[in-house]
Amino acid sequence: MRAHLLFSQAQDQIIMSFDSFDKELIKKGIIEYLTKNPTDIVEHCREYSQRDLQKYAGYEILNFYTVNPKNNRVSLIITKGNKEFYKQLEY
């Protein structure tokens, strides 16, 4: 069972999966992938708990990541209202 995964919007497929939450390993995977594919958007998802599977199907999206067009750095996308903000991932 995959606990966490990274999903490519451009390729429409899972690009990496993790058995448990490991912040540094997931961050490294996001940075490596977006460095090679700077026009893509990556979704960080996790599987629903067994209790939530009765209500929901698929995966819960936690965050979106992309390359910030202003400074070309891999960043977390933060959406507030109609605006998008970028928080750079620490390398």
C-alpha positions as CSV (number, residue, x, y, z in Angstrom):
1,M,0.0,0.0,0.0
2,R,1.3,3.4,-1.0
3,A,0.9,6.0,1.8
4,H,2.1,9.1,-0.2
5,L,2.7,9.7,-3.9
6,L,3.8,12.3,-6.4
7,F,1.5,12.7,-9.4
8,S,2.5,14.5,-12.7
9,Q,-0.3,16.6,-14.2
10,A,1.5,16.8,-17.6
11,Q,2.1,13.0,-17.8
12,D,-1.2,12.2,-16.0
13,Q,0.5,9.4,-14.0
14,I,2.1,8.6,-10.7
15,I,5.9,9.5,-10.8
16,M,7.0,8.4,-7.3
17,S,5.4,6.6,-4.4
18,F,6.4,6.3,-0.7
19,D,5.4,3.8,1.9
20,S,5.4,6.4,4.7
21,F,5.7,10.1,5.1
22,D,9.4,11.2,4.8
23,K,9.6,14.9,4.4
24,E,13.1,15.1,3.1
25,L,12.7,12.2,0.6
26,I,9.5,13.6,-0.8
27,K,11.0,17.1,-1.1
28,K,14.1,15.6,-2.9
29,G,11.8,13.8,-5.3
30,I,9.8,16.9,-6.1
31,I,13.0,19.0,-6.7
32,E,14.7,16.4,-8.9
33,Y,11.6,15.8,-11.0
34,L,10.7,19.5,-11.5
35,T,14.4,20.3,-12.3
36,K,14.2,17.9,-15.2
37,N,10.6,18.9,-16.1
38,P,10.2,22.6,-15.4
39,T,6.8,23.1,-17.1
40,D,5.0,20.4,-15.2
41,I,3.0,20.7,-12.0
42,V,3.4,18.0,-9.3
43,E,0.6,17.0,-6.9
44,H,1.6,15.6,-3.5
45,C,-1.1,13.1,-2.6
46,R,-1.8,10.5,0.1
47,E,-4.2,7.6,0.3
48,Y,-7.3,8.0,2.4
49,S,-7.5,6.2,5.7
50,Q,-9.5,2.9,5.9
51,R,-12.3,4.8,7.7
52,D,-12.5,7.5,4.9
53,L,-12.5,4.9,2.1
54,Q,-16.2,4.4,2.8
55,K,-16.8,8.1,1.8
56,Y,-14.1,8.9,-0.7
57,A,-12.3,7.3,-3.6
58,G,-8.9,8.0,-5.1
59,Y,-6.3,10.2,-3.3
60,E,-6.3,13.2,-1.1
61,I,-4.3,16.1,-2.7
62,L,-2.1,17.8,-0.1
63,N,-0.1,20.3,-2.1
64,F,0.9,21.4,-5.6
65,Y,4.4,22.2,-6.7
66,T,5.9,23.9,-9.8
67,V,8.8,26.0,-11.0
68,N,8.2,29.7,-10.1
69,P,8.2,31.6,-13.4
70,K,9.8,34.7,-11.8
71,N,12.9,33.1,-10.4
72,N,13.0,29.6,-11.9
73,R,13.1,27.9,-8.4
74,V,11.0,24.8,-7.4
75,S,8.2,26.1,-5.2
76,L,5.0,25.3,-3.4
77,I,1.9,26.9,-5.0
78,I,-0.3,28.7,-2.5
79,T,-3.7,29.9,-3.8
80,K,-5.6,32.6,-2.0
81,G,-8.7,33.8,-3.7
82,N,-7.8,34.3,-7.4
83,K,-4.1,34.8,-6.7
84,E,-1.2,32.4,-6.7
85,F,1.8,32.8,-4.5
86,Y,5.0,30.7,-4.5
87,K,7.0,29.5,-1.5
88,Q,10.4,28.3,-2.5
89,L,11.4,24.8,-1.4
90,E,14.6,24.9,0.7
91,Y,17.4,23.0,-1.1
